[in-house]
């Protein structure tokens, strides 16, 4: 296994549709206050704003844990989520003390992630009608993994469920959070690759991968099919989109190469979230060649 990524959860072969995923949202699943208080988080944020004044804070869902269980309707996945923020992410997962926070969390709470923001990301293994996988070269201007190759992705947004006011746990019903989780990955594809929503299949959840370069921050990875060919996708991408500034190029990789991608030079250019998505795809959706 690549040291930059670990696999927290593998879904059953083929992946899970939205109907087989549930969410339990509770303050009990939030990050624990740091030993000595959260003043260091505020200090890190203020320092980042001095060098990157365009950054803005926003609420995010925090992954606490996930459990896969059998049921009469097929396997059911329960995601236990809390609320966190981008500011807390930079002040914990990305702080220079992240490794110490993980050690201390294990000692204090029996959970090495207890003090970390761990905002849940989403990513898409996106496949064209002519069997090419879609990757994007990240812009040098983005905060995370600049210049590296990634799959389309981003974050589900609590704010999308509470327009006009700050999201509270009690306002976010589990089924609405699940819907946001699955719809957000489609929205990210539309915004980043500039594809029409109607060309995309319903996402299937492959599992959850953790980025060990950001202290184990988790991302839910999905399998999505596109009804367009790679050439049609390229044309849509080149005509721009709402988040075109986040990438500088599009890359197509044949499906038959995916099982052995880890043995190629391209692997070293992938950011950890993309590596996690590929590892999950090969185990859950892909078939060995």
N, C-alpha and C positions, 0 to 999 in steps of 0.2 A: 504493500500500500504506500502511496506517495505520502511523505510526512506532512505535506501542506494541507491534507484533507483527511477526514475520518467519516465513516458512515454511521449515523445514529440509528436509522431505521430503513429497512428494505420492505417495500410493499409486496404483496403476492404477485406472481408472474402476470404480466400484462398491465399492472398498475390498478389504482382504485379510482372510480368515478366519484363525483361530488356527493352522491347519495350515500356513500359508505364512509363518509368522514364527518365527525362531530367535533364540536369545540366546547370546552368548559372554561369560561373566562372568569377569573376571580382575582381580587387583590392579594390572595394568598400565593399567587403565582408571579407576583412582581419581584423585582430585584430587592435584595436586602440592603438597608442603608449601610454605607461603608463604615468600617471600624474608625471611630474618631469623627464621623460625620461626612457629609457630601461636599464640603468646602473645596476639596481638590477638583471635583468635577466642574464646579463653577469657574475655578481658576484656569483650568485647561481650556474651557470653552471661550473665555475672554481672550486668552492668548491666541487661539486659533482665529478668532474674529479679527484680530489685529493684522494678521497676514492674509486671511481669506475672508474679507468683509461680505462677500456674496453668500456665505453659508447662512442657512436659517434652520431653526429648530422645528421639529414636527413630531407628533406622537407616532409611535409604532407599536405593533404587537410584539410581546416578548414570549418566546418559547420556553416553557418550564420543563415539560416532559411530553412524551407521546407513548400511547399504549395500543397495540394491535390485538384484537380479540375476535374469536370466532362467534358467529351468530347464525340464526336461521336464515337471515337475508344475505349471508356471505360475510367475509371478514369486515370488521368495523374498526376504524381508526379513531381514537380519541386524542385530540390535541389539547393539552392544558396550557392556556395562554394567560398572560398578564398584560399590563401596559408599560411602555417605556418610552424613550425619546431618542432622537438623533444626538442631542447634546450628551445624554448619559452614555450613549454608545462610544462617542469619542473620548469621554472621560473615564471609561472603564475598559472595554475591549481593546481600545486603541492606545491606552495610556502605557507609559513605560513600566508601571507597576502591575500590569495585567497578570503576569506570571505569579507574582506574590499574592494577588487577589484570589487567584484560583487555588493556590495552596492554602490560604487562610479560610476560604469558603469550605474547603474539605474538612479542615480542623473544626471550624465553628458550627457548621451546619450539616456536615456529611455530604456536601454538594459543592463541587469545585466551581460551579457556575453561579452560586448564590449571590455574589456581589457584582455580577456582570449584567450589563443591559441586555445583551443577546437579542437584538431586534430580529424578527423572523423575516428572511428574504424569500423571494420566489425566483425560479429560473425555468427556462423552457428548452428542452431538447426538441427542436423544431425541424420537421422533415418535409421536404418538397414532394410534389407529385412524381418527380422523376428520381426520387431516392437520394437526395442530397441533404446533409445536415447543415444548418445555418449557424455561422459564428460571426461575431462583430469584433473589429479591432477598436479597443477603447481609446477615446481621445486622451491626449496628454493633459487636458484641463480638468478631468474628473478627479475626485478626492481619493477614490480607491482604485488600485491596480491600473494606473495610467499606462497606456501604450500596450497593455496585454490583450490577449484574445479571450472573449467571453461568449457565453450564450445570452440571448435576450433575457432580461429579467429586471427585478427591482424589489419593491416592497408592497404588501397589502397595506392599505391606509385606513386606520381607525377614523380619521377625519371624514372619509367618504361616507361613513354611516351616520355621522353627526354634523352635517353641514351647518355652519354658523355658530357652533359653540364647541367648547373643549370636551372631547370624549371622556365619559366616565364608565366604569365597569358595568354599572347597573343599566346603562343605556344600550349596551351592545349585546343583543341576543345571539346565542350560539349559531343558529342557522344563518343569520345575516353575516356573521363573521366568516363562516365557511364559504358563503357565496362570494364575499369580497376576496377571499383567498384564491378561489378558482378564477374569478373574473379578472383579478388584478394581473395575473400572468398573461391573459389574452390582451389586456390593455397595454401592457408593456411591449408586447410584440407589435401591436398596432402603432404605438408611439415611436419605437426604436427602429423597426424595420419598414414602417409605413405601409403595412398590409391591411386590406379591408377585413373587417371582423368576420364577414360572411365566408371568407376563404379558409377560416381556421376551424378545426374540429374541437369538440369539447375536451378539455384537458384531462389526462389521467395522471394521478399522483404516483410517481415512481418511488419516492422515499424522501428522507431528510439527510442532507450532508452537512458537515461542520467544517468551517474554515479555520484551520489551526494557526494561520498567520494572524488572525484577529481573535485569538483566545477562544476558539471553539464556537464562534457565531454560526447559527444554523440557517439553512436555506431549504425550503421545500422545492423539490425539482419535479417538473411535469413533462409528460410526453404530449406533443401537439403536432397534428398533421396539417399541412397546408395543401389546398387543392391546386395551387399554382406550380408551374415548373420553375426550376432554378433561374432560367433566363427572365421569366416574368417577375420573379421576386427581385432580381437584380434591378430591373427597370423601375419597379416601385420604390426600392430603396434609394436609388440615385436621384429620384425626383423629390427627395426630402420628406421630412415628417416632423411632428412636434418635438421629438428628442433627437433629431439628426445630429445636433452638436455633440452628443455624448459618444459618437463613434466616428472613425475616419475611413472605414472600409468594411466590406462584407466578404466573407470567405465561405466557400462551399466545399464540403467533404463528403465523398461517397459513403453511403451506409456501410458498404462492405469493408471500409477501412476503419470503422469505429472500434471494432474489437481489438485491433492492434495499434490504436493511436498512441498508446502509452510508450510504444517502442519507436516512435518517430520524433523528428526534431520539433515538430509542432507542439508536442506535449510541454516542453519547457517554456513555450510562449503563452500557455493557458493560465488564466488566473485560477485560484483555488476553487471558486464556485463552479467554474466550467469543468474542472477536473472531477468534482463531486457529481455533477450532472451526468457526465459520461460514464463514470464508474457505476452509478445507479442504473443508467440506461442499459449498459451491457449485462447487468445482473438480472434486471427485472423485465425489460422489454426486448432487448436485442437477443439474437440467436447466434451461438458460436459458428464461425465459418470453418 
